[in-house]
C-alpha cells in the first residue's frame, strides 16, 4: 500500500519539474540598440554625444581648445539614435559642428527622460540640442527623420548654415536666443521648417522652406 501511494507522488514531482521553468530561464525584450545600419560614405560612425560642461569636450578628444580662435570641432560623424545625437548644455567653450549626418530612429520604448529640455519638450528625435551656449556654429550638416533637426534654446552669437533637413517635422527651432543667423538651409519639413520663439536680433537668408511660425517671416 505504501508503494501504491508513493507512485502518484513521484509522478507529480516529475510533472512539476517538467512544467516549471528553470531558474536559468531569461526573458529579453527587443533590443533598443541600433544595429546593421549603413553608414553614409565619408562619415565615421559615432555614439551620441553629451557635453554638459567644458571638460566633456576634452573627454571626447575633439580638436581645438574651446577658445574663440580655436574652437572645438565636431566633424564628419554619423550618429543614428533615438534621442538627441548631440546634446550641449551650459558651456562657455566655443565649438563648431560641421559636416555631420544625424539620422533619427523613433522608438517609444527607450528612456530619454533624463534629457528633457526646458518648457517640457521631450527630445525624441532631436538631431542637435543646444541649451545655454554662445559663439558656436552648425555648418553643412544633414538631419534625417528627426522631430526637430536643430533645437537651440537660450543661446547667443551663433549661426546655422548650409544644412539639410529632410523628413523632419521641423528643420530648426530657436527659442529665447539672440544675435544669430540661419542661412542656406534647405529640405523638406512636415509642419514647420524653421520656428522661432521670443528671439531678438536675428537674420534668416537664403533658406528653402515651407513655412514659418510665430509670425517670423523672411
N, CA and C atoms as a LAMMPS dump frame, in Angstrom:
ITEM: TIMESTEP
0
ITEM: NUMBER OF ATOMS
654
ITEM: BOX BOUNDS ff ff ff
-5.0000000000000000e+02 5.0000000000000000e+02
-5.0000000000000000e+02 5.0000000000000000e+02
-5.0000000000000000e+02 5.0000000000000000e+02
ITEM: ATOMS id mol type element x y z
1 1 1 N 0.846 -1.209 0
2 1 2 C 0 0 0
3 1 3 C 0.864 1.234 0
4 2 1 N 1.899 1.183 0.761
5 2 2 C 2.813 2.316 0.804
6 2 3 C 3.422 2.563 -0.573
7 3 1 N 3.702 1.484 -1.268
8 3 2 C 4.278 1.592 -2.599
9 3 3 C 3.277 2.18 -3.588
10 4 1 N 2.016 1.842 -3.43
11 4 2 C 0.973 2.346 -4.318
12 4 3 C 0.782 3.86 -4.155
13 5 1 N 0.874 4.353 -2.921
14 5 2 C 0.715 5.785 -2.666
15 5 3 C 1.922 6.567 -3.175
16 6 1 N 3.118 5.999 -3.08
17 6 2 C 4.32 6.724 -3.469
18 6 3 C 4.432 6.979 -4.955
19 7 1 N 3.887 6.105 -5.803
20 7 2 C 3.991 6.28 -7.253
21 7 3 C 3.314 7.56 -7.742
22 8 1 N 2.07 7.86 -7.313
23 8 2 C 1.464 9.137 -7.734
24 8 3 C 2.268 10.346 -7.267
25 9 1 N 2.843 10.262 -6.089
26 9 2 C 3.632 11.386 -5.588
27 9 3 C 4.858 11.598 -6.455
28 10 1 N 5.501 10.485 -6.835
29 10 2 C 6.677 10.584 -7.693
30 10 3 C 6.309 11.141 -9.052
31 11 1 N 5.173 10.717 -9.577
32 11 2 C 4.706 11.223 -10.875
33 11 3 C 4.422 12.721 -10.803
34 12 1 N 3.848 13.189 -9.692
35 12 2 C 3.555 14.628 -9.526
36 12 3 C 4.82 15.462 -9.476
37 13 1 N 5.837 14.932 -8.794
38 13 2 C 7.106 15.662 -8.722
39 13 3 C 7.752 15.782 -10.091
40 14 1 N 7.697 14.691 -10.865
41 14 2 C 8.272 14.726 -12.216
42 14 3 C 7.531 15.722 -13.089
43 15 1 N 6.207 15.739 -12.991
44 15 2 C 5.41 16.679 -13.777
45 15 3 C 5.723 18.114 -13.399
46 16 1 N 5.927 18.365 -12.109
47 16 2 C 6.248 19.713 -11.646
48 16 3 C 7.575 20.189 -12.205
49 17 1 N 8.558 19.29 -12.269
50 17 2 C 9.869 19.644 -12.82
51 17 3 C 9.788 19.952 -14.303
52 18 1 N 8.891 19.257 -15.012
53 18 2 C 8.787 19.452 -16.452
54 18 3 C 8.158 20.794 -16.788
55 19 1 N 7.092 21.162 -16.083
56 19 2 C 6.332 22.36 -16.442
57 19 3 C 6.852 23.604 -15.758
58 20 1 N 7.722 23.476 -14.742
59 20 2 C 8.242 24.656 -14.04
60 20 3 C 9.505 25.138 -14.719
61 21 1 N 9.587 26.421 -15.139
62 21 2 C 10.784 26.919 -15.8
63 21 3 C 11.99 26.846 -14.882
64 22 1 N 13.142 26.604 -15.465
65 22 2 C 14.386 26.589 -14.712
66 22 3 C 14.752 27.988 -14.27
67 23 1 N 15.542 28.099 -13.2
68 23 2 C 15.957 29.412 -12.721
69 23 3 C 16.876 30.103 -13.714
70 24 1 N 17.353 29.395 -14.709
71 24 2 C 18.224 29.987 -15.714
72 24 3 C 17.448 30.62 -16.863
73 25 1 N 16.145 30.39 -16.897
74 25 2 C 15.35 30.936 -17.988
75 25 3 C 15.297 32.457 -17.89
76 26 1 N 15.559 33.148 -18.993
77 26 2 C 15.511 34.605 -19.025
78 26 3 C 14.603 35.052 -20.158
79 27 1 N 14 36.214 -19.967
80 27 2 C 13.131 36.788 -20.974
81 27 3 C 13.709 38.144 -21.363
82 28 1 N 13.991 38.323 -22.632
83 28 2 C 14.63 39.544 -23.103
84 28 3 C 13.668 40.321 -23.985
85 29 1 N 13.608 41.603 -23.745
86 29 2 C 12.796 42.456 -24.596
87 29 3 C 13.558 42.746 -25.876
88 30 1 N 12.856 43.356 -26.803
89 30 2 C 13.509 43.698 -28.066
90 30 3 C 14.645 44.662 -27.81
91 31 1 N 15.768 44.486 -28.474
92 31 2 C 16.914 45.357 -28.24
93 31 3 C 16.624 46.783 -28.671
94 32 1 N 17.126 47.754 -27.882
95 32 2 C 16.935 49.158 -28.235
96 32 3 C 18.152 49.729 -28.943
97 33 1 N 19.241 48.986 -29.015
98 33 2 C 20.411 49.481 -29.712
99 33 3 C 20.179 49.439 -31.21
100 34 1 N 20.896 50.293 -31.909
101 34 2 C 20.763 50.376 -33.354
102 34 3 C 21.836 49.506 -33.992
103 35 1 N 21.427 48.585 -34.837
104 35 2 C 22.388 47.666 -35.43
105 35 3 C 22.163 47.575 -36.931
106 36 1 N 23.221 47.146 -37.647
107 36 2 C 23.164 46.884 -39.08
108 36 3 C 22.83 48.121 -39.913
109 37 1 N 23.104 49.301 -39.396
110 37 2 C 22.857 50.495 -40.175
111 37 3 C 23.953 50.66 -41.231
112 38 1 N 23.61 51.357 -42.282
113 38 2 C 24.566 51.628 -43.34
114 38 3 C 25.094 53.042 -43.141
115 39 1 N 26.372 53.166 -42.91
116 39 2 C 26.978 54.474 -42.671
117 39 3 C 27.185 55.173 -44.011
118 40 1 N 26.635 56.383 -44.177
119 40 2 C 26.835 57.1 -45.434
120 40 3 C 28.317 57.316 -45.718
121 41 1 N 28.654 57.333 -46.974
122 41 2 C 30.047 57.492 -47.382
123 41 3 C 30.615 58.822 -46.897
124 42 1 N 31.829 58.782 -46.386
125 42 2 C 32.511 59.991 -45.953
126 42 3 C 32.34 60.328 -44.491
127 43 1 N 31.577 59.508 -43.758
128 43 2 C 31.346 59.77 -42.343
129 43 3 C 31.899 58.632 -41.485
130 44 1 N 32.149 58.955 -40.219
131 44 2 C 32.605 57.97 -39.248
132 44 3 C 31.485 57.76 -38.235
133 45 1 N 31.099 56.516 -38.045
134 45 2 C 30.026 56.221 -37.099
135 45 3 C 30.441 56.566 -35.672
136 46 1 N 29.514 57.157 -34.909
137 46 2 C 29.829 57.607 -33.557
138 46 3 C 28.603 57.454 -32.679
139 47 1 N 28.824 57.244 -31.399
140 47 2 C 27.738 57.191 -30.422
141 47 3 C 27.217 58.594 -30.161
142 48 1 N 25.999 58.745 -29.595
143 48 2 C 25.502 60.072 -29.244
144 48 3 C 26.459 60.799 -28.306
145 49 1 N 26.523 62.106 -28.459
146 49 2 C 27.482 62.932 -27.728
147 49 3 C 26.735 63.76 -26.677
148 50 1 N 27.255 63.751 -25.45
149 50 2 C 26.662 64.516 -24.351
150 50 3 C 27.744 65.408 -23.748
151 51 1 N 27.578 66.707 -23.876
152 51 2 C 28.519 67.666 -23.303
153 51 3 C 27.735 68.541 -22.324
154 52 1 N 28.019 68.379 -21.042
155 52 2 C 27.31 69.119 -20.002
156 52 3 C 28.233 70.049 -19.229
157 53 1 N 29.502 70.081 -19.609
158 53 2 C 30.473 71.015 -19.044
159 53 3 C 31.655 71.083 -20.012
160 54 1 N 32.452 72.127 -19.9
161 54 2 C 33.523 72.336 -20.864
162 54 3 C 34.496 71.162 -20.949
163 55 1 N 34.779 70.538 -19.835
164 55 2 C 35.753 69.451 -19.83
165 55 3 C 35.283 68.236 -20.621
166 56 1 N 33.976 68.131 -20.864
167 56 2 C 33.471 66.989 -21.631
168 56 3 C 33.982 67.018 -23.069
169 57 1 N 34.234 68.208 -23.603
170 57 2 C 34.805 68.282 -24.948
171 57 3 C 36.151 67.565 -24.997
172 58 1 N 36.964 67.778 -23.985
173 58 2 C 38.276 67.13 -23.94
174 58 3 C 38.147 65.619 -23.788
175 59 1 N 37.149 65.175 -23.039
176 59 2 C 36.964 63.735 -22.854
177 59 3 C 36.681 63.035 -24.178
178 60 1 N 36.032 63.747 -25.1
179 60 2 C 35.773 63.171 -26.416
180 60 3 C 36.959 63.326 -27.376
181 61 1 N 37.986 64.05 -26.941
182 61 2 C 39.197 64.257 -27.752
183 61 3 C 38.911 64.994 -29.054
184 62 1 N 37.996 65.954 -29.017
185 62 2 C 37.754 66.766 -30.199
186 62 3 C 38.914 67.728 -30.421
187 63 1 N 39.165 68.05 -31.665
188 63 2 C 40.211 69.012 -31.988
189 63 3 C 39.826 70.39 -31.465
190 64 1 N 40.822 71.209 -31.131
191 64 2 C 40.591 72.552 -30.638
192 64 3 C 40.754 72.649 -29.135
193 65 1 N 40.651 73.884 -28.62
194 65 2 C 40.762 74.089 -27.177
195 65 3 C 39.605 74.911 -26.605
196 66 1 N 38.609 75.222 -27.436
197 66 2 C 37.434 75.927 -26.949
198 66 3 C 37.543 77.432 -26.93
199 67 1 N 38.656 77.973 -27.414
200 67 2 C 38.817 79.426 -27.459
201 67 3 C 38.153 79.967 -28.731
202 68 1 N 37.889 81.278 -28.783
203 68 2 C 37.299 81.84 -30
204 68 3 C 38.165 81.612 -31.244
205 69 1 N 39.471 81.617 -31.07
206 69 2 C 40.363 81.407 -32.208
207 69 3 C 40.545 79.938 -32.565
208 70 1 N 40.257 79.055 -31.614
209 70 2 C 40.487 77.629 -31.835
210 70 3 C 39.361 76.814 -31.179
211 71 1 N 38.148 76.907 -31.719
212 71 2 C 37.004 76.21 -31.1
213 71 3 C 37.135 74.695 -31.23
214 72 1 N 36.43 73.99 -30.358
215 72 2 C 36.349 72.544 -30.52
216 72 3 C 35.613 72.238 -31.816
217 73 1 N 36.059 71.202 -32.523
218 73 2 C 35.464 70.862 -33.809
219 73 3 C 34.894 69.446 -33.754
220 74 1 N 33.601 69.341 -33.995
221 74 2 C 32.921 68.05 -34.112
222 74 3 C 32.579 67.886 -35.585
223 75 1 N 33.211 66.964 -36.265
224 75 2 C 33.056 66.91 -37.719
225 75 3 C 33.072 65.495 -38.258
226 76 1 N 32.432 65.338 -39.429
227 76 2 C 32.453 64.102 -40.216
228 76 3 C 31.939 62.891 -39.445
229 77 1 N 30.931 63.088 -38.591
230 77 2 C 30.384 61.993 -37.801
231 77 3 C 29.004 61.599 -38.314
232 78 1 N 28.713 60.316 -38.22
233 78 2 C 27.386 59.785 -38.499
234 78 3 C 26.824 59.228 -37.199
235 79 1 N 25.711 59.82 -36.736
236 79 2 C 25.1 59.389 -35.484
237 79 3 C 23.643 59.036 -35.763
238 80 1 N 23.302 57.797 -35.502
239 80 2 C 21.938 57.303 -35.667
240 80 3 C 21.416 56.952 -34.277
241 81 1 N 20.357 57.611 -33.86
242 81 2 C 19.942 57.469 -32.472
243 81 3 C 18.461 57.741 -32.311
244 82 1 N 17.925 57.33 -31.16
245 82 2 C 16.543 57.616 -30.805
246 82 3 C 16.438 59.02 -30.222
247 83 1 N 17.234 59.3 -29.207
248 83 2 C 17.264 60.624 -28.592
249 83 3 C 18.194 61.556 -29.345
250 84 1 N 18.564 62.673 -28.732
251 84 2 C 19.438 63.636 -29.406
252 84 3 C 20.772 63.02 -29.813
253 85 1 N 21.21 63.341 -31.013
254 85 2 C 22.526 62.873 -31.454
255 85 3 C 23.626 63.636 -30.719
256 86 1 N 23.432 64.943 -30.563
257 86 2 C 24.383 65.766 -29.822
258 86 3 C 23.616 66.641 -28.837
259 87 1 N 24.006 66.598 -27.582
260 87 2 C 23.46 67.465 -26.545
261 87 3 C 24.593 68.291 -25.961
262 88 1 N 24.455 69.612 -26
263 88 2 C 25.453 70.515 -25.414
264 88 3 C 24.711 71.531 -24.554
265 89 1 N 25.043 71.572 -23.264
266 89 2 C 24.316 72.437 -22.345
267 89 3 C 25.266 73.17 -21.405
268 90 1 N 24.974 74.434 -21.193
269 90 2 C 25.615 75.249 -20.16
270 90 3 C 27.143 75.177 -20.25
271 91 1 N 27.663 75.55 -21.399
272 91 2 C 29.116 75.567 -21.594
273 91 3 C 29.562 76.972 -21.967
274 92 1 N 30.818 77.257 -21.694
275 92 2 C 31.436 78.52 -22.101
276 92 3 C 32.361 78.35 -23.298
277 93 1 N 32.772 77.138 -23.554
278 93 2 C 33.705 76.874 -24.658
279 93 3 C 33.031 77.124 -25.998
280 94 1 N 33.825 77.575 -26.961
281 94 2 C 33.349 77.75 -28.328
282 94 3 C 33.484 76.42 -29.07
283 95 1 N 32.562 76.187 -30.014
284 95 2 C 32.602 74.919 -30.729
285 95 3 C 31.957 75.055 -32.105
286 96 1 N 32.295 74.105 -32.961
287 96 2 C 31.75 74.033 -34.318
288 96 3 C 31.273 72.609 -34.554
289 97 1 N 30.066 72.47 -35.083
290 97 2 C 29.556 71.172 -35.528
291 97 3 C 29.483 71.24 -37.047
292 98 1 N 30.283 70.414 -37.714
293 98 2 C 30.473 70.598 -39.157
294 98 3 C 30.461 69.251 -39.889
295 99 1 N 29.806 69.243 -41.051
296 99 2 C 29.867 68.085 -41.962
297 99 3 C 29.458 66.782 -41.267
298 100 1 N 28.373 66.799 -40.517
299 100 2 C 27.889 65.606 -39.82
300 100 3 C 26.543 65.162 -40.385
301 101 1 N 26.212 63.919 -40.112
302 101 2 C 24.966 63.316 -40.604
303 101 3 C 24.237 62.725 -39.399
304 102 1 N 23.016 63.252 -39.121
305 102 2 C 22.255 62.823 -37.953
306 102 3 C 20.945 62.179 -38.401
307 103 1 N 20.827 60.887 -38.17
308 103 2 C 19.63 60.153 -38.582
309 103 3 C 18.849 59.728 -37.35
310 104 1 N 17.562 60.009 -37.344
311 104 2 C 16.733 59.689 -36.2
312 104 3 C 16.055 58.343 -36.325
313 105 1 N 15.87 57.691 -35.179
314 105 2 C 15.152 56.425 -35.099
315 105 3 C 14.105 56.572 -34.012
316 106 1 N 12.859 56.387 -34.349
317 106 2 C 11.787 56.54 -33.366
318 106 3 C 11.537 55.223 -32.658
319 107 1 N 11.639 55.236 -31.338
320 107 2 C 11.459 54.037 -30.527
321 107 3 C 10.902 54.461 -29.183
322 108 1 N 9.605 54.3 -28.995
323 108 2 C 8.95 54.783 -27.779
324 108 3 C 9.339 53.997 -26.542
325 109 1 N 10.017 52.864 -26.707
326 109 2 C 10.4 52.061 -25.546
327 109 3 C 11.66 52.56 -24.875
328 110 1 N 12.387 53.461 -25.526
329 110 2 C 13.648 53.943 -24.964
330 110 3 C 13.394 55.049 -23.956
331 111 1 N 14.192 55.085 -22.922
332 111 2 C 14.029 56.052 -21.845
333 111 3 C 14.982 57.211 -22.054
334 112 1 N 14.423 58.372 -22.377
335 112 2 C 15.26 59.561 -22.543
336 112 3 C 14.8 60.652 -21.592
337 113 1 N 14.164 60.262 -20.492
338 113 2 C 13.596 61.243 -19.564
339 113 3 C 14.659 62.135 -18.95
340 114 1 N 15.912 61.652 -18.859
341 114 2 C 16.97 62.457 -18.258
342 114 3 C 17.399 63.61 -19.148
343 115 1 N 16.898 63.641 -20.374
344 115 2 C 17.377 64.654 -21.32
345 115 3 C 16.255 65.584 -21.75
346 116 1 N 15.342 65.881 -20.82
347 116 2 C 14.242 66.776 -21.158
348 116 3 C 14.731 68.226 -21.194
349 117 1 N 14.515 68.907 -22.311
350 117 2 C 14.87 70.321 -22.376
351 117 3 C 13.828 71.169 -21.669
352 118 1 N 14.041 72.495 -21.599
353 118 2 C 13.071 73.365 -20.944
354 118 3 C 11.711 73.323 -21.626
355 119 1 N 10.734 73.894 -20.978
356 119 2 C 9.377 74.045 -21.478
357 119 3 C 8.66 72.714 -21.66
358 120 1 N 9.215 71.636 -21.088
359 120 2 C 8.519 70.368 -21.126
360 120 3 C 8.635 69.593 -22.414
361 121 1 N 9.439 70.067 -23.374
362 121 2 C 9.598 69.336 -24.621
363 121 3 C 10.346 68.029 -24.363
364 122 1 N 9.939 66.971 -25.005
365 122 2 C 10.646 65.697 -24.912
366 122 3 C 11.555 65.572 -26.126
367 123 1 N 12.838 65.317 -25.927
368 123 2 C 13.792 65.405 -27.033
369 123 3 C 13.836 64.167 -27.917
370 124 1 N 12.682 63.548 -28.159
371 124 2 C 12.682 62.406 -29.06
372 124 3 C 13.035 62.869 -30.47
373 125 1 N 14.072 62.317 -31.037
374 125 2 C 14.403 62.592 -32.42
375 125 3 C 15.088 63.908 -32.69
376 126 1 N 15.503 64.651 -31.649
377 126 2 C 16.247 65.881 -31.905
378 126 3 C 17.615 65.515 -32.47
379 127 1 N 18.037 66.222 -33.507
380 127 2 C 19.365 65.967 -34.04
381 127 3 C 20.432 66.575 -33.15
382 128 1 N 20.362 67.899 -32.995
383 128 2 C 21.281 68.631 -32.124
384 128 3 C 20.451 69.459 -31.159
385 129 1 N 20.749 69.328 -29.871
386 129 2 C 20.063 70.118 -28.851
387 129 3 C 21.11 70.917 -28.099
388 130 1 N 21.001 72.247 -28.196
389 130 2 C 21.952 73.15 -27.555
390 130 3 C 21.189 74.085 -26.625
391 131 1 N 21.662 74.177 -25.394
392 131 2 C 20.995 74.983 -24.377
393 131 3 C 22.048 75.79 -23.619
394 132 1 N 21.878 77.109 -23.602
395 132 2 C 22.746 77.985 -22.825
396 132 3 C 24.205 77.893 -23.295
397 133 1 N 24.427 78.277 -24.539
398 133 2 C 25.776 78.313 -25.113
399 133 3 C 25.885 79.553 -25.997
400 134 1 N 27.104 79.885 -26.409
401 134 2 C 27.272 81.045 -27.285
402 134 3 C 28.547 80.872 -28.108
403 135 1 N 28.581 81.602 -29.209
404 135 2 C 29.778 81.585 -30.038
405 135 3 C 30.02 80.264 -30.736
406 136 1 N 28.966 79.624 -31.241
407 136 2 C 29.129 78.336 -31.909
408 136 3 C 28.513 78.396 -33.306
409 137 1 N 28.759 77.348 -34.085
410 137 2 C 28.168 77.269 -35.405
411 137 3 C 27.85 75.83 -35.763
412 138 1 N 26.812 75.65 -36.561
413 138 2 C 26.431 74.354 -37.119
414 138 3 C 26.488 74.51 -38.63
415 139 1 N 27.372 73.772 -39.279
416 139 2 C 27.658 74.004 -40.69
417 139 3 C 27.561 72.72 -41.514
418 140 1 N 26.856 72.819 -42.622
419 140 2 C 26.831 71.752 -43.623
420 140 3 C 26.499 70.384 -43.021
421 141 1 N 25.489 70.333 -42.194
422 141 2 C 25.067 69.069 -41.579
423 141 3 C 23.753 68.59 -42.199
424 142 1 N 23.534 67.29 -42.131
425 142 2 C 22.32 66.681 -42.66
426 142 3 C 21.515 66.073 -41.513
427 143 1 N 20.235 66.408 -41.467
428 143 2 C 19.329 65.879 -40.453
429 143 3 C 18.227 65.095 -41.165
430 144 1 N 18.073 63.828 -40.811
431 144 2 C 17.096 62.973 -41.477
432 144 3 C 16.221 62.293 -40.432
433 145 1 N 14.912 62.315 -40.674
434 145 2 C 13.961 61.616 -39.816
435 145 3 C 14.058 62.088 -38.361
436 146 1 N 14.019 63.39 -38.175
437 146 2 C 14.087 63.991 -36.847
438 146 3 C 12.81 64.779 -36.565
439 147 1 N 12.396 64.801 -35.293
440 147 2 C 11.289 65.673 -34.915
441 147 3 C 11.704 67.132 -35.118
442 148 1 N 12.889 67.476 -34.636
443 148 2 C 13.491 68.792 -34.881
444 148 3 C 14.95 68.554 -35.238
445 149 1 N 15.386 69.1 -36.347
446 149 2 C 16.782 68.913 -36.737
447 149 3 C 17.735 69.518 -35.722
448 150 1 N 17.623 70.83 -35.52
449 150 2 C 18.472 71.53 -34.547
450 150 3 C 17.564 72.329 -33.616
451 151 1 N 17.656 72.04 -32.322
452 151 2 C 16.876 72.744 -31.307
453 151 3 C 17.833 73.558 -30.449
454 152 1 N 17.664 74.879 -30.463
455 152 2 C 18.59 75.78 -29.764
456 152 3 C 17.788 76.654 -28.808
457 153 1 N 18.248 76.703 -27.555
458 153 2 C 17.495 77.393 -26.509
459 153 3 C 18.435 78.272 -25.686
460 154 1 N 17.99 79.501 -25.417
461 154 2 C 18.702 80.391 -24.504
462 154 3 C 20.183 80.522 -24.871
463 155 1 N 20.464 80.818 -26.127
464 155 2 C 21.847 80.924 -26.614
465 155 3 C 22.013 82.193 -27.432
466 156 1 N 23.259 82.529 -27.755
467 156 2 C 23.513 83.761 -28.494
468 156 3 C 24.786 83.647 -29.325
469 157 1 N 24.891 84.571 -30.286
470 157 2 C 26.095 84.682 -31.118
471 157 3 C 26.432 83.356 -31.803
472 158 1 N 25.493 82.838 -32.586
473 158 2 C 25.712 81.562 -33.261
474 158 3 C 25.152 81.616 -34.679
475 159 1 N 25.471 80.591 -35.452
476 159 2 C 24.963 80.51 -36.812
477 159 3 C 24.652 79.068 -37.183
478 160 1 N 23.657 78.902 -38.03
479 160 2 C 23.313 77.61 -38.624
480 160 3 C 23.316 77.823 -40.129
481 161 1 N 24.187 77.126 -40.844
482 161 2 C 24.338 77.421 -42.267
483 161 3 C 24.473 76.159 -43.108
484 162 1 N 23.898 76.224 -44.294
485 162 2 C 24.057 75.19 -45.329
486 162 3 C 23.705 73.796 -44.826
487 163 1 N 22.66 73.696 -44.033
488 163 2 C 22.229 72.398 -43.507
489 163 3 C 21.02 71.889 -44.291
490 164 1 N 20.878 70.572 -44.312
491 164 2 C 19.764 69.92 -44.995
492 164 3 C 18.914 69.204 -43.949
493 165 1 N 17.631 69.504 -43.944
494 165 2 C 16.69 68.891 -43.014
495 165 3 C 15.646 68.133 -43.828
496 166 1 N 15.793 66.824 -43.898
497 166 2 C 14.911 66.006 -44.706
498 166 3 C 14.075 65.08 -43.837
499 167 1 N 12.781 64.986 -44.153
500 167 2 C 11.854 64.129 -43.41
501 167 3 C 11.857 64.472 -41.927
502 168 1 N 11.908 65.76 -41.62
503 168 2 C 11.856 66.24 -40.241
504 168 3 C 10.535 66.975 -40.011
505 169 1 N 9.966 66.82 -38.823
506 169 2 C 8.756 67.567 -38.509
507 169 3 C 9.043 69.064 -38.556
508 170 1 N 10.159 69.471 -37.946
509 170 2 C 10.644 70.847 -38.029
510 170 3 C 12.136 70.808 -38.305
511 171 1 N 12.583 71.665 -39.188
512 171 2 C 14.007 71.678 -39.514
513 171 3 C 14.854 72.246 -38.396
514 172 1 N 14.483 73.436 -37.908
515 172 2 C 15.237 74.084 -36.838
516 172 3 C 14.269 74.849 -35.949
517 173 1 N 14.55 74.839 -34.651
518 173 2 C 13.756 75.594 -33.7
519 173 3 C 14.667 76.392 -32.787
520 174 1 N 14.386 77.689 -32.643
521 174 2 C 15.214 78.564 -31.806
522 174 3 C 14.304 79.322 -30.84
523 175 1 N 14.627 79.249 -29.558
524 175 2 C 13.8 79.897 -28.544
525 175 3 C 14.658 80.718 -27.587
526 176 1 N 14.173 81.92 -27.245
527 176 2 C 14.791 82.789 -26.235
528 176 3 C 16.287 82.987 -26.503
529 177 1 N 16.609 83.273 -27.749
530 177 2 C 18.005 83.45 -28.152
531 177 3 C 18.17 84.766 -28.891
532 178 1 N 19.418 85.17 -29.081
533 178 2 C 19.679 86.465 -29.703
534 178 3 C 20.973 86.428 -30.505
535 179 1 N 21.066 87.379 -31.439
536 179 2 C 22.292 87.57 -32.227
537 179 3 C 22.7 86.289 -32.956
538 180 1 N 21.836 85.827 -33.833
539 180 2 C 22.147 84.614 -34.577
540 180 3 C 21.68 84.743 -36.017
541 181 1 N 22.178 83.85 -36.845
542 181 2 C 21.786 83.831 -38.242
543 181 3 C 21.567 82.413 -38.731
544 182 1 N 20.569 82.234 -39.571
545 182 2 C 20.301 80.955 -40.227
546 182 3 C 20.344 81.221 -41.721
547 183 1 N 21.195 80.508 -42.44
548 183 2 C 21.367 80.807 -43.861
549 183 3 C 21.606 79.54 -44.673
550 184 1 N 21.124 79.554 -45.895
551 184 2 C 21.416 78.492 -46.844
552 184 3 C 20.896 77.124 -46.469
553 185 1 N 19.927 77.034 -45.571
554 185 2 C 19.394 75.734 -45.161
555 185 3 C 18.226 75.357 -46.068
556 186 1 N 18.055 74.061 -46.278
557 186 2 C 17.011 73.621 -47.196
558 186 3 C 16.561 72.2 -46.854
559 187 1 N 15.457 71.828 -47.461
560 187 2 C 14.968 70.474 -47.269
561 187 3 C 13.467 70.422 -47.123
562 188 1 N 12.975 69.256 -46.737
563 188 2 C 11.555 69.039 -46.56
564 188 3 C 11.202 69.117 -45.081
565 189 1 N 9.984 69.537 -44.825
566 189 2 C 9.529 69.627 -43.446
567 189 3 C 8.066 69.247 -43.386
568 190 1 N 7.699 68.468 -42.359
569 190 2 C 6.32 68.035 -42.243
570 190 3 C 5.383 69.161 -41.853
571 191 1 N 5.741 69.946 -40.837
572 191 2 C 4.866 71.006 -40.356
573 191 3 C 5.509 72.387 -40.485
574 192 1 N 6.708 72.52 -39.911
575 192 2 C 7.388 73.823 -39.942
576 192 3 C 8.857 73.602 -40.237
577 193 1 N 9.356 74.369 -41.158
578 193 2 C 10.779 74.209 -41.478
579 193 3 C 11.641 74.902 -40.438
580 194 1 N 11.296 76.131 -40.095
581 194 2 C 12.011 76.879 -39.055
582 194 3 C 10.967 77.547 -38.161
583 195 1 N 11.096 77.351 -36.861
584 195 2 C 10.206 78.064 -35.958
585 195 3 C 11.021 78.834 -34.932
586 196 1 N 10.514 80.013 -34.603
587 196 2 C 11.209 80.933 -33.702
588 196 3 C 10.264 81.34 -32.579
589 197 1 N 10.83 81.522 -31.39
590 197 2 C 10.011 81.91 -30.24
591 197 3 C 10.791 82.857 -29.341
592 198 1 N 10.288 84.063 -29.206
593 198 2 C 10.865 85.062 -28.31
594 198 3 C 12.36 85.284 -28.59
595 199 1 N 12.703 85.449 -29.869
596 199 2 C 14.094 85.693 -30.251
597 199 3 C 14.28 87.148 -30.672
598 200 1 N 15.527 87.634 -30.557
599 200 2 C 15.83 89.007 -30.95
600 200 3 C 17.129 89.062 -31.745
601 201 1 N 17.227 90.069 -32.625
602 201 2 C 18.442 90.342 -33.393
603 201 3 C 18.921 89.099 -34.147
604 202 1 N 18.121 88.686 -35.12
605 202 2 C 18.482 87.517 -35.907
606 202 3 C 18.235 87.793 -37.386
607 203 1 N 18.796 86.949 -38.215
608 203 2 C 18.578 87.049 -39.653
609 203 3 C 18.397 85.658 -40.231
610 204 1 N 17.539 85.559 -41.234
611 204 2 C 17.308 84.303 -41.938
612 204 3 C 17.388 84.604 -43.431
613 205 1 N 18.349 83.994 -44.097
614 205 2 C 18.574 84.306 -45.501
615 205 3 C 18.839 83.041 -46.308
616 206 1 N 18.379 83.055 -47.542
617 206 2 C 18.718 82.003 -48.487
618 206 3 C 18.243 80.62 -48.117
619 207 1 N 17.153 80.513 -47.36
620 207 2 C 16.648 79.203 -46.959
621 207 3 C 15.471 78.796 -47.849
622 208 1 N 15.439 77.534 -48.235
623 208 2 C 14.326 76.985 -48.986
624 208 3 C 13.412 76.283 -47.994
625 209 1 N 12.299 76.93 -47.681
626 209 2 C 11.462 76.422 -46.593
627 209 3 C 10.013 76.384 -47.011
628 210 1 N 9.198 75.701 -46.192
629 210 2 C 7.764 75.614 -46.448
630 210 3 C 7.009 76.726 -45.73
631 211 1 N 7.336 76.93 -44.458
632 211 2 C 6.555 77.878 -43.676
633 211 3 C 7.342 78.337 -42.46
634 212 1 N 6.904 79.472 -41.928
635 212 2 C 7.486 79.986 -40.697
636 212 3 C 6.372 80.211 -39.697
637 213 1 N 6.68 80.027 -38.408
638 213 2 C 5.668 80.196 -37.372
639 213 3 C 6.008 81.386 -36.482
640 214 1 N 5.138 81.639 -35.518
641 214 2 C 5.314 82.737 -34.561
642 214 3 C 5.394 84.105 -35.264
643 215 1 N 4.883 84.207 -36.481
644 215 2 C 4.852 85.472 -37.181
645 215 3 C 6.202 85.916 -37.734
646 216 1 N 7.209 85.087 -37.644
647 216 2 C 8.527 85.447 -38.175
648 216 3 C 8.657 84.954 -39.609
649 217 1 N 8.648 85.864 -40.545
650 217 2 C 8.663 85.527 -41.968
651 217 3 C 9.858 86.203 -42.615
652 218 1 N 10.429 85.559 -43.619
653 218 2 C 11.584 86.127 -44.327
654 218 3 C 11.299 87.525 -44.837
